[in-house]
C-alpha cells in the first residue's frame, strides 16, 4: 500500500466508526467507496473504515479484484490495500485502540501485528470472519506475485485456476522444467513445495528433458 493511502491520523475528530449499526447504510458506504476508488484511494479507504461491520468490505475488495484481474499492477495494489484495511481493523480490536491511532502507525508495523494475531488467533476480540478475510487476501497476494514471476518467464497464468486446479499447477511446472536456467528450476522447486507437488518428481522431469531435448546444456 502506498504511503498516501494511509488515513491521516491528525484529524480533529477521531475515526472510530459508527456508534451503532443502524446509523449508516453499509451498502451505501461500500457503493461510495466504489465510486471514488479509481480517483482517490484514500477516500475509498475512509468510507470502508466507517463500516460498523468490517467484513462487509470484503464485497468491495472481491469486486475490485475481479475488475483489476488483467491489470496486475493495479491488482497487486488493491490486494495490498485489502490486507492493510483488515489489518487495521484487527489491530484496533486486539489492542482496544481507535482506528485513527492504528492508521498513524507504520504500515509494516500494522500488518505484522495483524499477521501474528491471524496466525495465533488466541484472542476472542477479532471475529473469525475478519481473520479469514485477512488470511484469504494474504494468500491471494502470494499467488498474484507468483503469477507475475511466471509472467516474467513468459508463462501466462490464470489466477482463478492456479489456486484450486492441481493439474494446472503440474502443467505450469512441466513448462518451467524445460529450462537450462538454474533460477527457473529453483523457482519450479519452490513452487512445487508450495502446492504439495513432490520435488523429486520435478527434478526427474527436468533431467528427462535435458537428456532428450536437442541443443540443451546443463543448468548454469
Sine and cosine of phi, psi and omega as CSV:
sin_phi,cos_phi,sin_psi,cos_psi,sin_omega,cos_omega
0.00,0.00,0.73,-0.68,0.03,-1.00
-0.93,0.38,0.46,-0.89,-0.02,-1.00
-0.88,0.47,-0.49,0.87,-0.04,-1.00
-0.98,0.22,-0.02,1.00,0.06,-1.00
-1.00,0.10,-0.35,0.94,-0.07,-1.00
-0.94,0.35,0.68,-0.73,0.01,-1.00
-0.95,0.33,0.70,-0.72,-0.01,-1.00
-0.91,0.42,0.81,-0.58,-0.04,-1.00
-1.00,-0.01,0.09,1.00,-0.06,-1.00
-0.98,-0.20,0.12,0.99,0.01,-1.00
-0.88,0.47,0.44,-0.90,-0.05,-1.00
-0.90,0.43,-0.68,0.73,-0.03,-1.00
-1.00,-0.07,0.77,-0.63,0.00,-1.00
-0.95,0.31,0.62,-0.79,-0.05,-1.00
-1.00,-0.02,1.00,0.07,-0.08,-1.00
-0.97,-0.24,-0.04,1.00,0.01,-1.00
1.00,0.09,0.08,-1.00,-0.05,-1.00
-0.89,0.46,0.53,-0.85,0.04,-1.00
-0.97,0.25,-0.59,0.81,-0.03,-1.00
-0.70,-0.71,0.47,-0.88,-0.04,-1.00
-0.87,0.48,-0.54,0.84,-0.09,-1.00
-1.00,0.06,0.09,1.00,-0.02,-1.00
-0.98,0.18,-0.37,0.93,-0.01,-1.00
-0.70,-0.71,0.39,-0.92,0.08,-1.00
-1.00,-0.03,0.93,-0.38,-0.04,-1.00
-0.83,0.55,-0.70,0.72,-0.01,-1.00
-0.89,0.45,-0.58,0.81,0.00,-1.00
-0.92,0.40,-0.66,0.75,0.02,-1.00
-0.89,0.45,-0.66,0.75,0.03,-1.00
-0.90,0.44,-0.68,0.74,0.02,-1.00
-0.89,0.45,-0.65,0.76,0.01,-1.00
-0.90,0.43,-0.60,0.80,0.05,-1.00
-0.90,0.43,-0.64,0.77,0.01,-1.00
-0.90,0.43,-0.62,0.79,-0.07,-1.00
-0.92,0.39,-0.50,0.87,-0.08,-1.00
-0.94,-0.33,-0.02,1.00,-0.10,-1.00
-0.89,0.46,-0.52,0.85,-0.03,-1.00
-0.96,0.29,-0.33,0.94,-0.06,-1.00
-0.88,-0.48,-0.41,0.91,-0.08,-1.00
-0.51,-0.86,1.00,-0.02,-0.01,-1.00
-0.91,0.42,-0.55,0.84,0.00,-1.00
-0.89,0.46,-0.70,0.71,0.01,-1.00
-0.91,0.41,-0.66,0.75,0.04,-1.00
-0.86,0.50,-0.67,0.74,0.02,-1.00
-0.90,0.45,-0.64,0.77,0.01,-1.00
-0.88,0.47,-0.68,0.73,0.04,-1.00
-0.87,0.50,-0.69,0.72,-0.04,-1.00
-0.92,0.38,-0.58,0.81,0.02,-1.00
-0.93,0.36,-0.26,0.97,0.05,-1.00
-1.00,0.09,-0.10,1.00,0.03,-1.00
-0.92,0.40,0.76,-0.65,0.04,-1.00
-0.95,0.31,-0.48,0.88,0.09,-1.00
-0.93,-0.37,0.98,-0.19,-0.08,-1.00
-0.88,0.47,-0.43,0.90,0.01,-1.00
-0.90,0.44,-0.38,0.92,0.02,-1.00
-0.89,0.46,-0.36,0.93,0.02,-1.00
-0.94,0.34,-0.26,0.97,-0.02,-1.00
-0.87,0.49,-0.59,0.81,0.01,-1.00
-0.90,0.44,-0.59,0.80,0.05,-1.00
-0.90,0.43,-0.79,0.61,-0.07,-1.00
-0.92,0.39,-0.59,0.81,0.03,-1.00
-0.88,0.47,-0.66,0.75,0.02,-1.00
-0.92,0.38,-0.65,0.76,0.00,-1.00
-0.91,0.41,-0.58,0.82,0.05,-1.00
-0.88,0.47,-0.63,0.78,0.04,-1.00
-0.93,0.37,-0.68,0.73,-0.02,-1.00
-0.87,0.49,-0.67,0.75,-0.09,-1.00
-0.99,-0.14,0.27,0.96,-0.10,-0.99
-0.83,0.56,-0.57,0.82,-0.04,-1.00
-0.99,-0.12,-0.01,1.00,0.01,-1.00
-0.91,-0.41,1.00,0.07,-0.24,-0.97
-0.88,0.48,-0.60,0.80,0.01,-1.00
-0.91,0.42,-0.70,0.71,0.03,-1.00
-0.93,0.38,-0.59,0.81,0.02,-1.00
-0.89,0.45,-0.73,0.68,0.02,-1.00
-0.87,0.49,-0.67,0.74,0.01,-1.00
-0.87,0.49,-0.67,0.74,-0.02,-1.00
-0.93,0.36,-0.63,0.77,0.02,-1.00
-0.91,0.42,-0.65,0.76,0.04,-1.00
-0.90,0.44,-0.58,0.81,0.06,-1.00
-0.91,0.42,-0.65,0.76,0.04,-1.00
-0.88,0.47,-0.70,0.71,0.02,-1.00
-0.87,0.48,-0.68,0.73,0.01,-1.00
-0.90,0.43,-0.70,0.72,-0.01,-1.00
-0.85,0.52,-0.79,0.61,-0.04,-1.00
-0.92,0.38,-0.50,0.86,0.06,-1.00
-0.91,0.41,-0.69,0.73,0.02,-1.00
-0.86,0.51,-0.73,0.69,-0.03,-1.00
-0.91,0.41,-0.62,0.79,0.01,-1.00
-0.92,0.39,-0.73,0.69,-0.01,-1.00
-0.89,0.46,-0.65,0.76,0.02,-1.00
-0.87,0.49,-0.66,0.75,0.00,-1.00
-0.95,0.32,-0.70,0.71,-0.06,-1.00
-0.91,0.41,-0.60,0.80,-0.08,-1.00
-0.98,-0.19,-0.08,1.00,0.04,-1.00
0.91,0.42,0.62,0.78,-0.01,-1.00
-0.87,-0.50,0.21,-0.98,-0.02,-1.00
-0.97,0.25,0.35,-0.94,0.05,-1.00
-0.90,0.44,-0.58,0.81,0.03,-1.00
-0.87,0.50,-0.68,0.73,-0.02,-1.00
-0.90,0.43,-0.66,0.75,0.00,-1.00
-0.92,0.40,-0.67,0.75,-0.04,-1.00
-0.93,0.36,-0.29,0.96,0.02,-1.00
-0.99,0.15,-0.15,0.99,-0.03,-1.00
-1.00,0.06,0.22,-0.97,0.08,-1.00
-0.89,0.45,0.63,-0.78,-0.03,-1.00
-0.85,0.53,-0.72,0.69,-0.03,-1.00
-0.88,0.48,-0.58,0.81,0.02,-1.00
-0.91,0.42,-0.68,0.73,-0.02,-1.00
-0.90,0.43,-0.74,0.67,-0.05,-1.00
-0.93,0.38,-0.53,0.85,0.03,-1.00
-0.93,0.37,-0.69,0.72,0.02,-1.00
-0.88,0.47,-0.69,0.73,0.00,-1.00
-0.92,0.40,-0.61,0.80,0.03,-1.00
-0.89,0.45,-0.67,0.74,0.01,-1.00
-0.91,0.41,-0.63,0.78,0.03,-1.00
-0.92,0.39,-0.62,0.78,-0.01,-1.00
-0.92,0.39,-0.65,0.76,-0.02,-1.00
-0.95,0.33,-0.64,0.77,0.00,-1.00
-1.00,0.09,-0.73,0.69,-0.03,-1.00
0.68,0.73,0.80,0.60,0.05,-1.00
-1.00,-0.03,-0.20,0.98,-0.04,-1.00
-1.00,0.01,0.53,-0.85,0.06,-1.00
-0.99,-0.16,0.11,0.99,-0.07,-1.00
-0.98,0.22,-0.54,0.84,-0.01,-1.00
-0.99,-0.12,0.80,-0.61,0.01,-1.00
-0.88,0.47,0.55,-0.84,0.01,-1.00
-0.82,0.57,-0.60,0.80,0.00,-1.00
-0.87,0.48,-0.58,0.81,0.01,-1.00
-0.93,0.36,-0.68,0.73,0.05,-1.00
-0.90,0.44,-0.63,0.77,-0.01,-1.00
-0.90,0.43,-0.63,0.78,0.04,-1.00
-0.88,0.47,-0.72,0.70,0.01,-1.00
-0.88,0.47,-0.70,0.72,-0.01,-1.00
-0.88,0.48,-0.67,0.74,-0.05,-1.00
-0.92,0.39,-0.68,0.74,-0.02,-1.00
-0.96,0.27,-0.48,0.88,0.11,-0.99
-0.91,0.41,-0.66,0.75,0.04,-1.00
-0.91,0.41,-0.64,0.77,0.00,-1.00
-0.91,0.42,-0.60,0.80,0.04,-1.00
-0.90,0.44,-0.70,0.72,0.01,-1.00
-0.86,0.51,-0.71,0.70,-0.01,-1.00
-0.90,0.44,-0.65,0.76,-0.01,-1.00
-0.91,0.42,-0.70,0.71,0.02,-1.00
-0.90,0.43,-0.60,0.80,0.04,-1.00
-0.91,0.42,-0.65,0.76,0.02,-1.00
-0.89,0.45,-0.60,0.80,0.03,-1.00
-0.91,0.41,-0.62,0.78,0.05,-1.00
-0.91,0.41,-0.64,0.77,0.03,-1.00
-0.92,0.39,-0.61,0.79,0.03,-1.00
-0.88,0.47,-0.61,0.79,0.04,-1.00
-0.91,0.42,-0.37,0.93,0.04,-1.00
-0.99,-0.10,0.28,0.96,0.02,-1.00
0.91,0.42,0.53,0.85,0.08,-1.00
-0.88,-0.47,0.93,-0.36,0.00,-1.00
-0.98,0.21,0.68,-0.73,-0.11,-0.99
-0.85,-0.53,0.69,-0.73,0.12,-0.99
-1.00,-0.06,0.95,-0.30,-0.05,-1.00
-0.87,0.49,-0.51,0.86,-0.01,-1.00
-0.93,0.37,-0.48,0.88,-0.04,-1.00
-1.00,-0.04,-0.57,0.82,-0.12,-0.99
-0.90,0.44,-0.40,0.91,-0.05,-1.00
-0.99,0.12,-0.25,0.97,-0.08,-1.00
-0.57,-0.82,0.05,1.00,-0.06,-1.00
-0.92,-0.39,0.99,-0.17,-0.05,-1.00
-0.86,0.51,-0.63,0.78,-0.01,-1.00
-0.91,0.41,-0.58,0.82,0.03,-1.00
-0.90,0.44,-0.64,0.77,0.05,-1.00
-0.88,0.47,-0.69,0.73,-0.01,-1.00
-0.91,0.42,-0.59,0.80,0.03,-1.00
-0.90,0.43,-0.64,0.77,0.03,-1.00
-0.91,0.42,-0.70,0.71,0.01,-1.00
-0.89,0.45,-0.61,0.79,0.02,-1.00
-0.89,0.46,-0.56,0.83,0.04,-1.00
-0.96,0.28,-0.62,0.79,-0.04,-1.00
-0.92,0.40,-0.60,0.80,-0.09,-1.00
-0.95,0.32,-0.19,0.98,0.03,-1.00
-1.00,0.05,0.87,0.50,-0.04,-1.00
-0.55,-0.84,0.50,-0.87,0.07,-1.00
-0.98,-0.21,0.11,0.99,0.00,-1.00
-1.00,-0.01,0.81,-0.58,-0.03,-1.00
-0.89,0.45,-0.55,0.84,0.00,-1.00
-0.91,0.42,-0.59,0.81,0.02,-1.00
-0.94,0.35,-0.67,0.75,0.02,-1.00
-0.91,0.42,-0.63,0.77,0.05,-1.00
-0.89,0.46,-0.66,0.75,0.05,-1.00
-0.89,0.46,-0.66,0.75,0.01,-1.00
-0.88,0.47,-0.65,0.76,0.01,-1.00
-0.91,0.40,-0.65,0.76,0.04,-1.00
-0.90,0.45,-0.67,0.74,0.00,-1.00
-0.91,0.42,-0.63,0.77,0.04,-1.00
-0.87,0.49,-0.68,0.73,0.04,-1.00
-0.89,0.46,-0.61,0.79,0.00,-1.00
-0.90,0.43,-0.59,0.81,-0.09,-1.00
-0.96,-0.28,0.36,0.93,0.09,-1.00
0.84,0.54,0.61,0.79,0.13,-0.99
-0.99,-0.15,0.78,-0.62,-0.02,-1.00
-0.81,0.59,0.80,-0.59,-0.02,-1.00
-0.93,0.38,-0.53,0.85,0.04,-1.00
-0.85,0.53,-0.61,0.79,0.00,-1.00
-0.91,0.42,-0.65,0.76,0.02,-1.00
-0.90,0.44,-0.69,0.72,0.00,-1.00
-0.89,0.46,-0.70,0.71,-0.01,-1.00
-0.89,0.45,-0.63,0.77,0.02,-1.00
-0.91,0.41,-0.60,0.80,0.03,-1.00
-0.93,0.38,-0.70,0.71,0.01,-1.00
-0.88,0.47,-0.68,0.73,0.02,-1.00
-0.87,0.49,-0.63,0.77,0.02,-1.00
-0.92,0.39,-0.69,0.72,0.00,-1.00
-0.87,0.49,-0.63,0.78,-0.06,-1.00
-0.97,0.24,-0.41,0.91,-0.10,-1.00
-0.95,-0.32,-0.42,0.91,-0.04,-1.00
-0.98,0.20,0.62,-0.78,0.01,-1.00
-0.96,0.27,0.44,-0.90,0.11,-0.99
0.84,0.54,0.66,0.75,0.06,-1.00
-0.90,-0.44,0.48,-0.88,0.08,-1.00
-0.79,-0.61,0.22,-0.97,-0.01,-1.00
-0.91,0.43,0.50,-0.87,0.03,-1.00
-0.83,0.55,0.51,-0.86,0.01,-1.00
-0.95,0.33,0.00,0.00,0.00,0.00
